[in-house]
């Protein structure tokens, strides 16, 4: 009888310290593995969501740029000459005149357009309406407040992870026009612009941030004589 009771007491001793330590160690390994996988899954899902949002925003920006740059035009002047289509140009800012249909009617009207980056690196579309006298339109200086201003998207990395500025300006032979030390075109070069290569990395101001969308497109100034050295079109 005493032997049976001793056996019962021995089997009722519970889990030993070493067994408890081993069980806790295994549990910790499993928790770390599962937790790491769960965190990685959440991070990947968040990056995919940002990528999708940034791709949509980049598409809106590029569509706007395409519409206006393709409509860029020389501006007729009262003295019979033409002002160059592009009036300001550097790596993150471009100002030009374009003839666009703003109200859905059959008539295209001239507007002054500027794409630039604001303090938060968002890309902004500014537009100025001009004053027309005897069929000739003039615009206020770009230092004046625009008629309308719209933030299209952002933030934008300029330069991109590839080292490219937002805007690169091409001449009649398709090569990049030389720029000044600050990355801008000299006034004498503005009339030579025949196309704009847009290098758009959108999502975060820091290049190559996970989730950024990077697209590139070359937009031609179709209303300016592409392939010629003269910017004048009758």
Long-range contacts (C-beta under 8 A, 24 or more apart in sequence): 46-211, 47-210, 47-211, 48-211, 50-203, 50-210, 50-211, 51-203, 51-211, 51-212, 51-213, 54-202, 54-203, 54-211, 54-212, 54-213, 55-213, 57-152, 57-153, 57-154, 57-202, 57-213, 58-153, 58-200, 58-202, 58-213, 58-215, 60-152, 60-153, 61-123, 61-152, 61-153, 61-200, 61-202, 62-198, 62-200, 62-215, 62-217, 64-125, 64-152, 65-115, 65-196, 65-198, 65-217, 65-219, 66-217, 66-219, 67-100, 68-96, 68-98, 68-100, 68-113, 68-115, 68-125, 69-96, 69-98, 69-196, 69-219, 69-220, 69-221, 70-219, 70-220, 70-221, 70-222, 71-98, 71-99, 71-100, 71-108, 71-223, 72-96, 72-97, 72-98, 72-113, 72-221, 72-223, 72-224, 73-97, 73-98, 73-99, 73-110, 73-223, 73-224, 74-223, 74-224, 74-231, 74-232, 74-233, 75-110, 75-137, 76-135, 76-136, 77-136, 78-134, 78-136, 81-232, 82-231, 82-232, 82-233, 84-190, 84-191, 84-193, 84-231, 85-193, 85-221, 85-223, 85-224, 85-231, 86-169, 86-185, 86-190, 86-191, 86-193, 86-221, 87-112, 87-142, 87-190, 88-114, 88-142, 88-184, 88-190, 89-167, 89-169, 89-184, 89-185, 89-189, 89-190, 89-193, 90-165, 90-167, 90-179, 90-182, 90-183, 90-184, 90-185, 91-158, 91-159, 91-165, 91-166, 91-167, 91-168, 91-179, 91-183, 91-184, 92-116, 92-117, 92-156, 92-158, 92-165, 92-166, 92-167, 93-117, 93-167, 94-167, 94-196, 95-142, 97-139, 99-223, 110-137, 110-139, 112-139, 112-140, 112-142, 114-142, 114-146, 115-167, 117-154, 117-156, 117-158, 117-166, 118-151, 118-154, 120-154, 120-155, 120-205, 121-154, 121-155, 121-156, 121-157, 121-158, 121-205, 122-151, 122-152, 122-153, 122-154, 122-155, 122-156, 123-151, 123-152, 123-153, 123-154, 123-156, 123-166, 123-202, 124-149, 124-150, 124-151, 124-152, 125-149, 125-150, 125-152, 153-202, 154-202, 155-202, 155-203, 155-204, 155-205, 156-200, 156-201, 156-202, 156-205, 157-201, 157-202, 157-203, 157-204, 157-205, 157-206, 157-207, 157-208, 157-209, 157-212, 158-199, 158-201, 159-199, 159-207, 160-199, 160-200, 160-201, 160-207, 160-214, 161-201, 161-207, 161-208, 161-212, 161-214, 162-199, 162-214, 164-199, 164-216, 165-199, 166-198, 166-199, 166-200, 167-196, 167-197, 167-198, 167-199, 168-196, 168-197, 168-199, 169-193, 169-195, 169-196, 169-197, 170-194, 170-195, 170-196, 170-197, 170-218, 172-226, 172-227, 172-228, 172-229, 191-231, 192-229, 192-231, 193-221, 193-224, 194-220, 194-221, 194-224, 194-225, 194-226, 194-227, 195-219, 195-220, 195-221, 195-226, 196-221
